[in-house]
Amino acid sequence: MDSSIEAILAQDLAPKERARALNELGKTLFAQRDEDGAIACWEKSVACYGKPGPAQAQLMKAYNLKRRQCSERGDSAGIETFSQKIDALMQQSKDAIRYGF
């Protein structure tokens, strides 16, 4: 795991503030074309906060980008992996709406 992510997780922050810090780091990494680092940030953000928010939207974009890259390379295993991640993220959003998270 990236040391920047570990530094945020090590701070004594409320879950919402921790998620916000991870989201900002994710945006920075994504702008620097470090999609994997950004995805790691946003996945940790979702795990920390657990409620729908900016991390889910950013993850959806990043997962779709990675799936597209896998498709261009002919990487069927990668396509399947990111398709499953997209499906899980969509299910999480549906559950949040359905159950009022």
Backbone as XML, in Angstrom:
<?xml version="1.0"?>
<chain id="A" units="angstrom">
  <residue number="1" name="MET">
    <atom name="N" x="0.846" y="-1.182" z="0.000"/>
    <atom name="CA" x="0.000" y="0.000" z="0.000"/>
    <atom name="C" x="0.888" y="1.241" z="0.000"/>
  </residue>
  <residue number="2" name="ASP">
    <atom name="N" x="0.410" y="2.260" z="-0.641"/>
    <atom name="CA" x="1.141" y="3.519" z="-0.748"/>
    <atom name="C" x="1.329" y="4.147" z="0.627"/>
  </residue>
  <residue number="3" name="SER">
    <atom name="N" x="2.517" y="4.694" z="0.867"/>
    <atom name="CA" x="2.802" y="5.295" z="2.170"/>
    <atom name="C" x="1.912" y="6.510" z="2.447"/>
  </residue>
  <residue number="4" name="SER">
    <atom name="N" x="1.485" y="7.209" z="1.400"/>
    <atom name="CA" x="0.577" y="8.345" z="1.588"/>
    <atom name="C" x="-0.778" y="7.880" z="2.115"/>
  </residue>
  <residue number="5" name="ILE">
    <atom name="N" x="-1.231" y="6.749" z="1.605"/>
    <atom name="CA" x="-2.501" y="6.176" z="2.086"/>
    <atom name="C" x="-2.335" y="5.746" z="3.540"/>
  </residue>
  <residue number="6" name="GLU">
    <atom name="N" x="-1.235" y="5.076" z="3.838"/>
    <atom name="CA" x="-0.980" y="4.627" z="5.209"/>
    <atom name="C" x="-0.911" y="5.803" z="6.178"/>
  </residue>
  <residue number="7" name="ALA">
    <atom name="N" x="-0.318" y="6.909" z="5.724"/>
    <atom name="CA" x="-0.223" y="8.103" z="6.574"/>
    <atom name="C" x="-1.604" y="8.654" z="6.905"/>
  </residue>
  <residue number="8" name="ILE">
    <atom name="N" x="-2.479" y="8.661" z="5.938"/>
    <atom name="CA" x="-3.846" y="9.136" z="6.192"/>
    <atom name="C" x="-4.568" y="8.188" z="7.145"/>
  </residue>
  <residue number="9" name="LEU">
    <atom name="N" x="-4.425" y="6.897" z="6.898"/>
    <atom name="CA" x="-5.103" y="5.911" z="7.750"/>
    <atom name="C" x="-4.581" y="5.938" z="9.185"/>
  </residue>
  <residue number="10" name="ALA">
    <atom name="N" x="-3.323" y="6.311" z="9.351"/>
    <atom name="CA" x="-2.711" y="6.342" z="10.680"/>
    <atom name="C" x="-3.170" y="7.547" z="11.508"/>
  </residue>
  <residue number="11" name="GLN">
    <atom name="N" x="-3.692" y="8.568" z="10.844"/>
    <atom name="CA" x="-4.145" y="9.759" z="11.565"/>
    <atom name="C" x="-5.429" y="9.445" z="12.334"/>
  </residue>
  <residue number="12" name="ASP">
    <atom name="N" x="-5.627" y="10.151" z="13.415"/>
    <atom name="CA" x="-6.833" y="9.971" z="14.227"/>
    <atom name="C" x="-7.929" y="10.884" z="13.673"/>
  </residue>
  <residue number="13" name="LEU">
    <atom name="N" x="-8.506" y="10.469" z="12.529"/>
    <atom name="CA" x="-9.541" y="11.254" z="11.879"/>
    <atom name="C" x="-10.879" y="10.540" z="11.983"/>
  </residue>
  <residue number="14" name="ALA">
    <atom name="N" x="-11.938" y="11.327" z="11.988"/>
    <atom name="CA" x="-13.281" y="10.754" z="11.913"/>
    <atom name="C" x="-13.425" y="10.086" z="10.538"/>
  </residue>
  <residue number="15" name="PRO">
    <atom name="N" x="-14.275" y="9.076" z="10.433"/>
    <atom name="CA" x="-14.408" y="8.367" z="9.157"/>
    <atom name="C" x="-14.680" y="9.287" z="7.957"/>
  </residue>
  <residue number="16" name="LYS">
    <atom name="N" x="-15.536" y="10.275" z="8.143"/>
    <atom name="CA" x="-15.859" y="11.171" z="7.031"/>
    <atom name="C" x="-14.642" y="11.994" z="6.615"/>
  </residue>
  <residue number="17" name="GLU">
    <atom name="N" x="-13.868" y="12.463" z="7.587"/>
    <atom name="CA" x="-12.665" y="13.246" z="7.286"/>
    <atom name="C" x="-11.581" y="12.371" z="6.660"/>
  </residue>
  <residue number="18" name="ARG">
    <atom name="N" x="-11.466" y="11.150" z="7.135"/>
    <atom name="CA" x="-10.498" y="10.214" z="6.555"/>
    <atom name="C" x="-10.857" y="9.943" z="5.095"/>
  </residue>
  <residue number="19" name="ALA">
    <atom name="N" x="-12.145" y="9.727" z="4.845"/>
    <atom name="CA" x="-12.604" y="9.491" z="3.473"/>
    <atom name="C" x="-12.324" y="10.707" z="2.600"/>
  </residue>
  <residue number="20" name="ARG">
    <atom name="N" x="-12.559" y="11.890" z="3.134"/>
    <atom name="CA" x="-12.311" y="13.118" z="2.363"/>
    <atom name="C" x="-10.817" y="13.234" z="2.002"/>
  </residue>
  <residue number="21" name="ALA">
    <atom name="N" x="-9.934" y="12.950" z="2.954"/>
    <atom name="CA" x="-8.492" y="13.020" z="2.696"/>
    <atom name="C" x="-8.079" y="11.983" z="1.643"/>
  </residue>
  <residue number="22" name="LEU">
    <atom name="N" x="-8.624" y="10.784" z="1.744"/>
    <atom name="CA" x="-8.329" y="9.746" z="0.755"/>
    <atom name="C" x="-8.850" y="10.124" z="-0.620"/>
  </residue>
  <residue number="23" name="ASN">
    <atom name="N" x="-10.029" y="10.736" z="-0.665"/>
    <atom name="CA" x="-10.596" y="11.172" z="-1.946"/>
    <atom name="C" x="-9.707" y="12.213" z="-2.611"/>
  </residue>
  <residue number="24" name="GLU">
    <atom name="N" x="-9.203" y="13.155" z="-1.825"/>
    <atom name="CA" x="-8.331" y="14.198" z="-2.373"/>
    <atom name="C" x="-7.024" y="13.599" z="-2.893"/>
  </residue>
  <residue number="25" name="LEU">
    <atom name="N" x="-6.454" y="12.694" z="-2.131"/>
    <atom name="CA" x="-5.238" y="12.030" z="-2.577"/>
    <atom name="C" x="-5.515" y="11.243" z="-3.861"/>
  </residue>
  <residue number="26" name="GLY">
    <atom name="N" x="-6.651" y="10.578" z="-3.905"/>
    <atom name="CA" x="-7.034" y="9.831" z="-5.110"/>
    <atom name="C" x="-7.140" y="10.728" z="-6.325"/>
  </residue>
  <residue number="27" name="LYS">
    <atom name="N" x="-7.742" y="11.903" z="-6.144"/>
    <atom name="CA" x="-7.851" y="12.849" z="-7.266"/>
    <atom name="C" x="-6.468" y="13.271" z="-7.754"/>
  </residue>
  <residue number="28" name="THR">
    <atom name="N" x="-5.580" y="13.539" z="-6.826"/>
    <atom name="CA" x="-4.215" y="13.949" z="-7.180"/>
    <atom name="C" x="-3.502" y="12.844" z="-7.950"/>
  </residue>
  <residue number="29" name="LEU">
    <atom name="N" x="-3.598" y="11.631" z="-7.448"/>
    <atom name="CA" x="-2.943" y="10.504" z="-8.104"/>
    <atom name="C" x="-3.523" y="10.251" z="-9.494"/>
  </residue>
  <residue number="30" name="PHE">
    <atom name="N" x="-4.837" y="10.365" z="-9.608"/>
    <atom name="CA" x="-5.477" y="10.144" z="-10.903"/>
    <atom name="C" x="-5.028" y="11.205" z="-11.906"/>
  </residue>
  <residue number="31" name="ALA">
    <atom name="N" x="-4.911" y="12.441" z="-11.465"/>
    <atom name="CA" x="-4.439" y="13.523" z="-12.333"/>
    <atom name="C" x="-3.000" y="13.273" z="-12.780"/>
  </residue>
  <residue number="32" name="GLN">
    <atom name="N" x="-2.241" y="12.574" z="-11.950"/>
    <atom name="CA" x="-0.847" y="12.239" z="-12.280"/>
    <atom name="C" x="-0.752" y="10.935" z="-13.082"/>
  </residue>
  <residue number="33" name="ARG">
    <atom name="N" x="-1.903" y="10.434" z="-13.497"/>
    <atom name="CA" x="-2.005" y="9.201" z="-14.292"/>
    <atom name="C" x="-1.604" y="7.943" z="-13.511"/>
  </residue>
  <residue number="34" name="ASP">
    <atom name="N" x="-1.735" y="7.987" z="-12.199"/>
    <atom name="CA" x="-1.509" y="6.806" z="-11.366"/>
    <atom name="C" x="-2.884" y="6.242" z="-11.016"/>
  </residue>
  <residue number="35" name="GLU">
    <atom name="N" x="-3.487" y="5.579" z="-12.016"/>
    <atom name="CA" x="-4.846" y="5.057" z="-11.827"/>
    <atom name="C" x="-4.914" y="4.023" z="-10.715"/>
  </residue>
  <residue number="36" name="ASP">
    <atom name="N" x="-3.913" y="3.159" z="-10.635"/>
    <atom name="CA" x="-3.926" y="2.116" z="-9.601"/>
    <atom name="C" x="-3.847" y="2.722" z="-8.198"/>
  </residue>
  <residue number="37" name="GLY">
    <atom name="N" x="-3.009" y="3.728" z="-8.028"/>
    <atom name="CA" x="-2.915" y="4.409" z="-6.738"/>
    <atom name="C" x="-4.213" y="5.118" z="-6.383"/>
  </residue>
  <residue number="38" name="ALA">
    <atom name="N" x="-4.827" y="5.754" z="-7.376"/>
    <atom name="CA" x="-6.102" y="6.440" z="-7.154"/>
    <atom name="C" x="-7.185" y="5.444" z="-6.764"/>
  </residue>
  <residue number="39" name="ILE">
    <atom name="N" x="-7.228" y="4.328" z="-7.466"/>
    <atom name="CA" x="-8.222" y="3.290" z="-7.150"/>
    <atom name="C" x="-8.024" y="2.799" z="-5.724"/>
  </residue>
  <residue number="40" name="ALA">
    <atom name="N" x="-6.780" y="2.580" z="-5.314"/>
    <atom name="CA" x="-6.507" y="2.130" z="-3.944"/>
    <atom name="C" x="-7.031" y="3.149" z="-2.932"/>
  </residue>
  <residue number="41" name="CYS">
    <atom name="N" x="-6.829" y="4.434" z="-3.207"/>
    <atom name="CA" x="-7.335" y="5.488" z="-2.304"/>
    <atom name="C" x="-8.847" y="5.441" z="-2.202"/>
  </residue>
  <residue number="42" name="TRP">
    <atom name="N" x="-9.493" y="5.398" z="-3.350"/>
    <atom name="CA" x="-10.953" y="5.441" z="-3.353"/>
    <atom name="C" x="-11.567" y="4.169" z="-2.763"/>
  </residue>
  <residue number="43" name="GLU">
    <atom name="N" x="-10.924" y="3.033" z="-2.973"/>
    <atom name="CA" x="-11.425" y="1.809" z="-2.347"/>
    <atom name="C" x="-11.304" y="1.901" z="-0.824"/>
  </residue>
  <residue number="44" name="LYS">
    <atom name="N" x="-10.195" y="2.444" z="-0.331"/>
    <atom name="CA" x="-10.037" y="2.631" z="1.117"/>
    <atom name="C" x="-11.054" y="3.643" z="1.639"/>
  </residue>
  <residue number="45" name="SER">
    <atom name="N" x="-11.326" y="4.683" z="0.857"/>
    <atom name="CA" x="-12.307" y="5.693" z="1.250"/>
    <atom name="C" x="-13.681" y="5.056" z="1.436"/>
  </residue>
  <residue number="46" name="VAL">
    <atom name="N" x="-14.064" y="4.234" z="0.484"/>
    <atom name="CA" x="-15.357" y="3.542" z="0.570"/>
    <atom name="C" x="-15.381" y="2.641" z="1.798"/>
  </residue>
  <residue number="47" name="ALA">
    <atom name="N" x="-14.292" y="1.939" z="2.053"/>
    <atom name="CA" x="-14.217" y="1.053" z="3.214"/>
    <atom name="C" x="-14.279" y="1.834" z="4.525"/>
  </residue>
  <residue number="48" name="CYS">
    <atom name="N" x="-13.661" y="3.012" z="4.559"/>
    <atom name="CA" x="-13.648" y="3.826" z="5.786"/>
    <atom name="C" x="-15.004" y="4.439" z="6.088"/>
  </residue>
  <residue number="49" name="TYR">
    <atom name="N" x="-15.628" y="4.970" z="5.056"/>
    <atom name="CA" x="-16.851" y="5.750" z="5.274"/>
    <atom name="C" x="-18.101" y="4.913" z="5.064"/>
  </residue>
  <residue number="50" name="GLY">
    <atom name="N" x="-18.096" y="4.074" z="4.049"/>
    <atom name="CA" x="-19.185" y="3.138" z="3.833"/>
    <atom name="C" x="-20.479" y="3.702" z="3.288"/>
  </residue>
  <residue number="51" name="LYS">
    <atom name="N" x="-20.563" y="5.010" z="3.131"/>
    <atom name="CA" x="-21.781" y="5.612" z="2.591"/>
    <atom name="C" x="-21.514" y="6.094" z="1.173"/>
  </residue>
  <residue number="52" name="PRO">
    <atom name="N" x="-22.562" y="6.197" z="0.363"/>
    <atom name="CA" x="-22.357" y="6.701" z="-0.997"/>
    <atom name="C" x="-21.741" y="8.094" z="-0.967"/>
  </residue>
  <residue number="53" name="GLY">
    <atom name="N" x="-20.877" y="8.340" z="-1.910"/>
    <atom name="CA" x="-20.231" y="9.638" z="-1.970"/>
    <atom name="C" x="-19.321" y="9.750" z="-3.173"/>
  </residue>
  <residue number="54" name="PRO">
    <atom name="N" x="-18.447" y="10.736" z="-3.137"/>
    <atom name="CA" x="-17.578" y="10.998" z="-4.291"/>
    <atom name="C" x="-16.676" y="9.824" z="-4.662"/>
  </residue>
  <residue number="55" name="ALA">
    <atom name="N" x="-16.272" y="9.041" z="-3.701"/>
    <atom name="CA" x="-15.360" y="7.929" z="-3.998"/>
    <atom name="C" x="-16.007" y="6.935" z="-4.960"/>
  </residue>
  <residue number="56" name="GLN">
    <atom name="N" x="-17.295" y="6.655" z="-4.779"/>
    <atom name="CA" x="-17.969" y="5.708" z="-5.668"/>
    <atom name="C" x="-17.997" y="6.215" z="-7.102"/>
  </residue>
  <residue number="57" name="ALA">
    <atom name="N" x="-18.287" y="7.498" z="-7.268"/>
    <atom name="CA" x="-18.333" y="8.071" z="-8.616"/>
    <atom name="C" x="-16.956" y="8.017" z="-9.267"/>
  </residue>
  <residue number="58" name="GLN">
    <atom name="N" x="-15.922" y="8.339" z="-8.507"/>
    <atom name="CA" x="-14.565" y="8.306" z="-9.044"/>
    <atom name="C" x="-14.117" y="6.870" z="-9.341"/>
  </residue>
  <residue number="59" name="LEU">
    <atom name="N" x="-14.499" y="5.951" z="-8.462"/>
    <atom name="CA" x="-14.168" y="4.549" z="-8.705"/>
    <atom name="C" x="-14.819" y="4.044" z="-9.981"/>
  </residue>
  <residue number="60" name="MET">
    <atom name="N" x="-16.062" y="4.424" z="-10.213"/>
    <atom name="CA" x="-16.768" y="3.975" z="-11.407"/>
    <atom name="C" x="-16.019" y="4.451" z="-12.657"/>
  </residue>
  <residue number="61" name="LYS">
    <atom name="N" x="-15.588" y="5.701" z="-12.651"/>
    <atom name="CA" x="-14.831" y="6.229" z="-13.793"/>
    <atom name="C" x="-13.515" y="5.479" z="-13.958"/>
  </residue>
  <residue number="62" name="ALA">
    <atom name="N" x="-12.816" y="5.274" z="-12.866"/>
    <atom name="CA" x="-11.512" y="4.599" z="-12.924"/>
    <atom name="C" x="-11.661" y="3.140" z="-13.352"/>
  </residue>
  <residue number="63" name="TYR">
    <atom name="N" x="-12.650" y="2.445" z="-12.807"/>
    <atom name="CA" x="-12.874" y="1.051" z="-13.204"/>
    <atom name="C" x="-13.206" y="0.960" z="-14.692"/>
  </residue>
  <residue number="64" name="ASN">
    <atom name="N" x="-14.039" y="1.863" z="-15.177"/>
    <atom name="CA" x="-14.377" y="1.855" z="-16.606"/>
    <atom name="C" x="-13.148" y="2.128" z="-17.464"/>
  </residue>
  <residue number="65" name="LEU">
    <atom name="N" x="-12.292" y="3.041" z="-17.023"/>
    <atom name="CA" x="-11.055" y="3.320" z="-17.740"/>
    <atom name="C" x="-10.173" y="2.080" z="-17.788"/>
  </residue>
  <residue number="66" name="LYS">
    <atom name="N" x="-10.003" y="1.430" z="-16.649"/>
    <atom name="CA" x="-9.168" y="0.233" z="-16.589"/>
    <atom name="C" x="-9.766" y="-0.896" z="-17.441"/>
  </residue>
  <residue number="67" name="ARG">
    <atom name="N" x="-11.085" y="-1.035" z="-17.413"/>
    <atom name="CA" x="-11.742" y="-2.065" z="-18.234"/>
    <atom name="C" x="-11.505" y="-1.777" z="-19.718"/>
  </residue>
  <residue number="68" name="ARG">
    <atom name="N" x="-11.608" y="-0.509" z="-20.113"/>
    <atom name="CA" x="-11.363" y="-0.109" z="-21.499"/>
    <atom name="C" x="-9.915" y="-0.412" z="-21.894"/>
  </residue>
  <residue number="69" name="GLN">
    <atom name="N" x="-8.968" y="-0.111" z="-21.003"/>
    <atom name="CA" x="-7.565" y="-0.399" z="-21.282"/>
    <atom name="C" x="-7.337" y="-1.900" z="-21.458"/>
  </residue>
  <residue number="70" name="CYS">
    <atom name="N" x="-7.984" y="-2.689" z="-20.621"/>
    <atom name="CA" x="-7.867" y="-4.150" z="-20.749"/>
    <atom name="C" x="-8.454" y="-4.620" z="-22.077"/>
  </residue>
  <residue number="71" name="SER">
    <atom name="N" x="-9.559" y="-4.032" z="-22.469"/>
    <atom name="CA" x="-10.187" y="-4.391" z="-23.732"/>
    <atom name="C" x="-9.267" y="-4.079" z="-24.907"/>
  </residue>
  <residue number="72" name="GLU">
    <atom name="N" x="-8.619" y="-2.922" z="-24.867"/>
    <atom name="CA" x="-7.704" y="-2.534" z="-25.943"/>
    <atom name="C" x="-6.499" y="-3.463" z="-26.033"/>
  </residue>
  <residue number="73" name="ARG">
    <atom name="N" x="-6.086" y="-4.020" z="-24.892"/>
    <atom name="CA" x="-4.954" y="-4.948" z="-24.864"/>
    <atom name="C" x="-5.380" y="-6.390" z="-25.142"/>
  </residue>
  <residue number="74" name="GLY">
    <atom name="N" x="-6.682" y="-6.629" z="-25.171"/>
    <atom name="CA" x="-7.167" y="-7.994" z="-25.353"/>
    <atom name="C" x="-7.050" y="-8.838" z="-24.099"/>
  </residue>
  <residue number="75" name="ASP">
    <atom name="N" x="-7.055" y="-8.194" z="-22.944"/>
    <atom name="CA" x="-6.903" y="-8.862" z="-21.648"/>
    <atom name="C" x="-8.282" y="-9.239" z="-21.098"/>
  </residue>
  <residue number="76" name="SER">
    <atom name="N" x="-8.743" y="-10.434" z="-21.444"/>
    <atom name="CA" x="-10.092" y="-10.841" z="-21.042"/>
    <atom name="C" x="-10.217" y="-11.019" z="-19.528"/>
  </residue>
  <residue number="77" name="ALA">
    <atom name="N" x="-9.147" y="-11.455" z="-18.863"/>
    <atom name="CA" x="-9.190" y="-11.603" z="-17.401"/>
    <atom name="C" x="-9.334" y="-10.233" z="-16.741"/>
  </residue>
  <residue number="78" name="GLY">
    <atom name="N" x="-8.614" y="-9.240" z="-17.245"/>
    <atom name="CA" x="-8.728" y="-7.887" z="-16.713"/>
    <atom name="C" x="-10.114" y="-7.305" z="-16.934"/>
  </residue>
  <residue number="79" name="ILE">
    <atom name="N" x="-10.666" y="-7.550" z="-18.119"/>
    <atom name="CA" x="-12.029" y="-7.079" z="-18.413"/>
    <atom name="C" x="-12.997" y="-7.663" z="-17.402"/>
  </residue>
  <residue number="80" name="GLU">
    <atom name="N" x="-12.869" y="-8.955" z="-17.153"/>
    <atom name="CA" x="-13.759" y="-9.634" z="-16.201"/>
    <atom name="C" x="-13.581" y="-9.081" z="-14.788"/>
  </residue>
  <residue number="81" name="THR">
    <atom name="N" x="-12.341" y="-8.865" z="-14.380"/>
    <atom name="CA" x="-12.058" y="-8.334" z="-13.040"/>
    <atom name="C" x="-12.729" y="-6.978" z="-12.844"/>
  </residue>
  <residue number="82" name="PHE">
    <atom name="N" x="-12.519" y="-6.068" z="-13.800"/>
    <atom name="CA" x="-13.078" y="-4.729" z="-13.629"/>
    <atom name="C" x="-14.587" y="-4.706" z="-13.849"/>
  </residue>
  <residue number="83" name="SER">
    <atom name="N" x="-15.109" y="-5.618" z="-14.658"/>
    <atom name="CA" x="-16.564" y="-5.725" z="-14.796"/>
    <atom name="C" x="-17.190" y="-6.154" z="-13.474"/>
  </residue>
  <residue number="84" name="GLN">
    <atom name="N" x="-16.539" y="-7.092" z="-12.794"/>
    <atom name="CA" x="-17.038" y="-7.539" z="-11.492"/>
    <atom name="C" x="-16.957" y="-6.420" z="-10.458"/>
  </residue>
  <residue number="85" name="LYS">
    <atom name="N" x="-15.884" y="-5.632" z="-10.498"/>
    <atom name="CA" x="-15.754" y="-4.506" z="-9.570"/>
    <atom name="C" x="-16.851" y="-3.469" z="-9.824"/>
  </residue>
  <residue number="86" name="ILE">
    <atom name="N" x="-17.150" y="-3.218" z="-11.096"/>
    <atom name="CA" x="-18.212" y="-2.277" z="-11.452"/>
    <atom name="C" x="-19.551" y="-2.797" z="-10.954"/>
  </residue>
  <residue number="87" name="ASP">
    <atom name="N" x="-19.818" y="-4.079" z="-11.192"/>
    <atom name="CA" x="-21.074" y="-4.679" z="-10.725"/>
    <atom name="C" x="-21.212" y="-4.583" z="-9.208"/>
  </residue>
  <residue number="88" name="ALA">
    <atom name="N" x="-20.138" y="-4.861" z="-8.485"/>
    <atom name="CA" x="-20.179" y="-4.791" z="-7.017"/>
    <atom name="C" x="-20.424" y="-3.363" z="-6.537"/>
  </residue>
  <residue number="89" name="LEU">
    <atom name="N" x="-19.801" y="-2.413" z="-7.199"/>
    <atom name="CA" x="-19.985" y="-1.014" z="-6.834"/>
    <atom name="C" x="-21.420" y="-0.564" z="-7.096"/>
  </residue>
  <residue number="90" name="MET">
    <atom name="N" x="-21.969" y="-0.994" z="-8.225"/>
    <atom name="CA" x="-23.367" y="-0.657" z="-8.538"/>
    <atom name="C" x="-24.310" y="-1.298" z="-7.523"/>
  </residue>
  <residue number="91" name="GLN">
    <atom name="N" x="-24.024" y="-2.532" z="-7.126"/>
    <atom name="CA" x="-24.861" y="-3.204" z="-6.137"/>
    <atom name="C" x="-24.792" y="-2.484" z="-4.797"/>
  </residue>
  <residue number="92" name="GLN">
    <atom name="N" x="-23.616" y="-2.041" z="-4.424"/>
    <atom name="CA" x="-23.450" y="-1.298" z="-3.169"/>
    <atom name="C" x="-24.275" y="-0.012" z="-3.197"/>
  </residue>
  <residue number="93" name="SER">
    <atom name="N" x="-24.264" y="0.674" z="-4.328"/>
    <atom name="CA" x="-25.057" y="1.904" z="-4.454"/>
    <atom name="C" x="-26.541" y="1.614" z="-4.376"/>
  </residue>
  <residue number="94" name="LYS">
    <atom name="N" x="-26.968" y="0.532" z="-5.038"/>
    <atom name="CA" x="-28.387" y="0.148" z="-4.985"/>
    <atom name="C" x="-28.793" y="-0.188" z="-3.551"/>
  </residue>
  <residue number="95" name="ASP">
    <atom name="N" x="-27.945" y="-0.934" z="-2.850"/>
    <atom name="CA" x="-28.252" y="-1.305" z="-1.475"/>
    <atom name="C" x="-28.340" y="-0.064" z="-0.581"/>
  </residue>
  <residue number="96" name="ALA">
    <atom name="N" x="-27.465" y="0.894" z="-0.819"/>
    <atom name="CA" x="-27.494" y="2.127" z="-0.023"/>
    <atom name="C" x="-28.810" y="2.859" z="-0.224"/>
  </residue>
  <residue number="97" name="ILE">
    <atom name="N" x="-29.274" y="2.908" z="-1.457"/>
    <atom name="CA" x="-30.549" y="3.564" z="-1.740"/>
    <atom name="C" x="-31.692" y="2.759" z="-1.139"/>
  </residue>
  <residue number="98" name="ARG">
    <atom name="N" x="-31.642" y="1.468" z="-1.332"/>
    <atom name="CA" x="-32.715" y="0.576" z="-0.905"/>
    <atom name="C" x="-32.846" y="0.543" z="0.628"/>
  </residue>
  <residue number="99" name="TYR">
    <atom name="N" x="-31.713" y="0.530" z="1.320"/>
    <atom name="CA" x="-31.733" y="0.350" z="2.761"/>
    <atom name="C" x="-31.413" y="1.629" z="3.543"/>
  </residue>
  <residue number="100" name="GLY">
    <atom name="N" x="-31.261" y="2.731" z="2.831"/>
    <atom name="CA" x="-31.105" y="4.029" z="3.479"/>
    <atom name="C" x="-29.795" y="4.266" z="4.199"/>
  </residue>
  <residue number="101" name="PHE">
    <atom name="N" x="-28.692" y="3.806" z="3.645"/>
    <atom name="CA" x="-27.378" y="4.041" z="4.266"/>
    <atom name="C" x="-26.985" y="5.473" z="4.103"/>
  </residue>
</chain>
